[in-house]
Amino acid sequence: MPETKPVATAPAINILDAIKYARFIPIVIQIVSGIQALRGPGNGEQKKAEAIKLVAAALAMVEGIAEKDLVNDAAFLSLADRLIELAVTLMKLQPEVEAVAAHIRALKPKPAA
């Protein structure tokens, strides 16, 4: 039998934490978009590591300003990792979405003059 490796599990997030974390989603998306714009295509793992560092710094800054621990840092960074993956996937789909939108616009009837 092949040896199975234990699967790493993300820290559990309850609904109240999820609501708190949702406030950080735009920050994560902006960081990913900014890194992609600065670095361009290629070297995804390096860009992801850079994004995680920036997300951690943003979290530290927000918690520092608030002068309290707002979220479970490990759970949030685990969620941020997944959000970064999702943001990259969505960015890759953008050309297809734009093509579908163009086809939909082409199907709209032209207004009568």
C-alpha positions in Angstrom: 0.0 0.0 0.0 1.3 3.5 -0.8 2.0 5.6 2.2 -0.5 8.4 2.8 0.5 11.7 4.1 -1.6 13.6 6.6 -3.7 16.3 5.1 -3.0 19.7 6.6 -6.3 21.2 7.8 -7.0 24.9 8.0 -7.9 26.3 11.5 -11.6 26.2 12.1 -13.4 29.5 11.5 -16.8 30.2 13.1 -19.4 32.4 11.6 -18.5 35.4 13.7 -14.9 35.1 12.6 -16.0 34.7 9.0 -17.9 38.0 9.2 -14.8 39.7 10.7 -12.5 38.2 8.0 -14.9 39.3 5.2 -13.8 42.9 5.9 -10.3 42.0 4.8 -11.3 40.4 1.5 -11.0 43.7 -0.6 -7.5 44.2 0.9 -6.4 40.7 -0.2 -7.8 41.2 -3.7 -6.1 44.6 -4.0 -2.8 43.1 -2.9 -3.0 40.3 -5.5 -4.0 42.7 -8.2 -1.2 45.1 -7.3 1.5 42.4 -7.2 0.2 41.0 -10.6 0.4 44.5 -12.1 3.9 45.1 -10.8 5.4 41.7 -11.4 3.6 40.6 -14.6 3.2 37.0 -15.6 5.2 34.1 -14.3 6.7 33.0 -10.9 3.4 32.4 -9.2 4.8 30.9 -6.0 7.1 33.9 -5.4 4.2 36.4 -6.0 2.0 34.4 -3.7 4.6 34.5 -0.9 4.9 38.2 -1.5 1.1 38.6 -1.3 1.0 36.6 2.0 3.7 38.8 3.5 1.8 41.9 2.5 -1.5 40.5 3.9 0.2 39.7 7.1 1.6 43.2 7.3 -1.8 44.8 6.5 -3.3 42.6 9.3 -0.6 43.7 11.7 -1.1 47.3 10.8 -4.9 47.2 11.2 -4.6 45.3 14.5 -2.0 47.8 15.7 -4.2 50.8 14.8 -7.1 49.1 16.6 -4.8 48.3 19.5 -6.2 44.8 19.9 -6.2 41.4 18.3 -9.1 41.4 15.9 -8.8 38.0 14.4 -7.0 34.6 14.8 -3.9 35.4 12.7 -3.3 31.7 11.7 -6.9 31.2 10.6 -6.9 34.5 8.8 -3.6 33.8 6.9 -4.9 30.4 6.0 -8.1 32.0 4.6 -5.9 34.7 2.9 -3.9 31.9 1.2 -7.2 30.4 -0.2 -8.4 33.9 -1.2 -5.2 34.5 -3.1 -5.7 31.2 -5.0 -9.2 32.3 -5.8 -8.2 35.8 -6.9 -5.6 34.3 -9.2 -8.1 31.9 -10.7 -10.6 34.7 -11.3 -7.9 36.8 -12.9 -7.2 34.0 -15.3 -10.9 33.7 -16.1 -11.2 37.4 -16.8 -10.5 37.2 -20.6 -13.2 34.5 -20.9 -15.7 36.5 -18.9 -15.0 39.6 -21.1 -15.5 37.5 -24.3 -18.8 36.2 -23.0 -19.9 39.7 -22.0 -19.0 40.9 -25.6 -21.1 38.1 -27.1 -24.0 39.1 -24.8 -23.7 42.8 -25.8 -23.7 41.7 -29.4 -27.0 39.9 -28.9 -28.8 43.0 -27.5 -31.2 44.5 -30.0 -30.1 47.9 -31.3 -32.3 50.8 -30.2 -34.6 52.2 -32.8 -33.5 55.6 -34.1 
